Amino acid sequence: MNTADTTILEEEFETLGDHHRMAAHHFAAAAKFHLLAATADDDGDDEACERNAHKAYRHQLNAVQYAEIAVMDSESLEDEDTLEISAD
């Protein structure tokens, strides 16, 4: 992991965009590990295949979690807009 990735992971997430970026980061990492698992399977390396598949799965779970947070935050912003319109 490079310094930019470490900085992203260490910072607090305050914006909707931060959650979308982290979801994208984890989806990309999951894809990378799935490809590594596929290559390991093609090469007959069961241990590497299982290890990479597990890493891919963990990144996928993190990606979905960040994506869900982004959607929930987005919905709460929409709810606030609806309340403001109703108050007028």
C-alpha positions as CSV (number, residue, x, y, z in Angstrom):
1,M,0.0,0.0,0.0
2,N,1.4,3.4,-0.9
3,T,1.5,6.5,1.2
4,A,-1.6,8.0,-0.5
5,D,-3.6,4.9,0.3
6,T,-2.4,4.9,3.9
7,T,-3.4,8.6,4.3
8,I,-6.9,7.9,3.0
9,L,-7.3,5.0,5.4
10,E,-6.1,7.0,8.4
11,E,-8.2,10.0,7.8
12,E,-11.7,10.4,9.2
13,F,-14.5,10.2,6.7
14,E,-16.7,13.3,6.8
15,T,-18.1,13.6,3.3
16,L,-20.2,11.5,1.1
17,G,-17.4,11.5,-1.4
18,D,-15.0,10.0,1.1
19,H,-17.3,7.0,1.5
20,H,-17.7,6.6,-2.2
21,R,-13.9,6.8,-2.7
22,M,-13.3,4.2,-0.1
23,A,-16.0,1.9,-1.6
24,A,-14.2,2.3,-5.0
25,H,-10.8,1.6,-3.4
26,H,-12.1,-1.7,-1.8
27,F,-13.9,-2.8,-5.0
28,A,-10.7,-2.2,-7.0
29,A,-8.7,-4.2,-4.5
30,A,-11.3,-7.0,-4.5
31,A,-11.0,-7.2,-8.3
32,K,-7.2,-7.3,-8.1
33,F,-7.3,-10.2,-5.6
34,H,-9.9,-12.1,-7.6
35,L,-7.7,-11.9,-10.6
36,L,-4.7,-13.1,-8.5
37,A,-6.9,-16.0,-7.2
38,A,-7.9,-16.9,-10.8
39,T,-4.3,-16.9,-11.9
40,A,-3.3,-19.0,-8.9
41,D,-6.1,-21.5,-9.7
42,D,-4.9,-21.7,-13.3
43,D,-1.4,-22.5,-12.0
44,G,-2.7,-25.1,-9.6
45,D,-1.6,-23.2,-6.6
46,D,-4.5,-23.9,-4.2
47,E,-3.0,-22.1,-1.2
48,A,-2.4,-18.9,-3.1
49,C,-5.9,-19.2,-4.7
50,E,-7.6,-19.5,-1.3
51,R,-5.5,-16.7,0.2
52,N,-6.3,-14.3,-2.6
53,A,-9.9,-15.3,-2.7
54,H,-10.2,-14.6,1.0
55,K,-8.5,-11.2,0.6
56,A,-10.9,-10.4,-2.3
57,Y,-13.9,-11.4,-0.2
58,R,-12.8,-9.1,2.7
59,H,-12.3,-6.2,0.4
60,Q,-15.7,-6.8,-1.1
61,L,-17.3,-6.7,2.3
62,N,-15.6,-3.5,3.2
63,A,-16.6,-2.0,-0.2
64,V,-20.2,-2.9,0.3
65,Q,-20.1,-1.4,3.8
66,Y,-18.7,1.9,2.6
67,A,-21.2,2.0,-0.3
68,E,-24.1,1.4,2.1
69,I,-22.9,4.2,4.4
70,A,-22.7,6.5,1.4
71,V,-26.3,5.6,0.4
72,M,-27.6,6.0,3.9
73,D,-25.9,9.4,4.2
74,S,-27.3,10.4,0.9
75,E,-30.8,9.4,1.9
76,S,-30.5,11.4,5.2
77,L,-29.5,14.5,3.1
78,E,-32.6,13.9,0.9
79,D,-34.8,13.6,4.0
80,E,-33.4,17.0,5.2
81,D,-34.2,18.6,1.9
82,T,-37.7,17.1,2.0
83,L,-38.3,18.6,5.5
84,E,-37.1,22.0,4.4
85,I,-39.5,22.0,1.4
86,S,-42.4,20.9,3.7
87,A,-41.7,23.7,6.1
88,D,-42.0,26.3,3.4
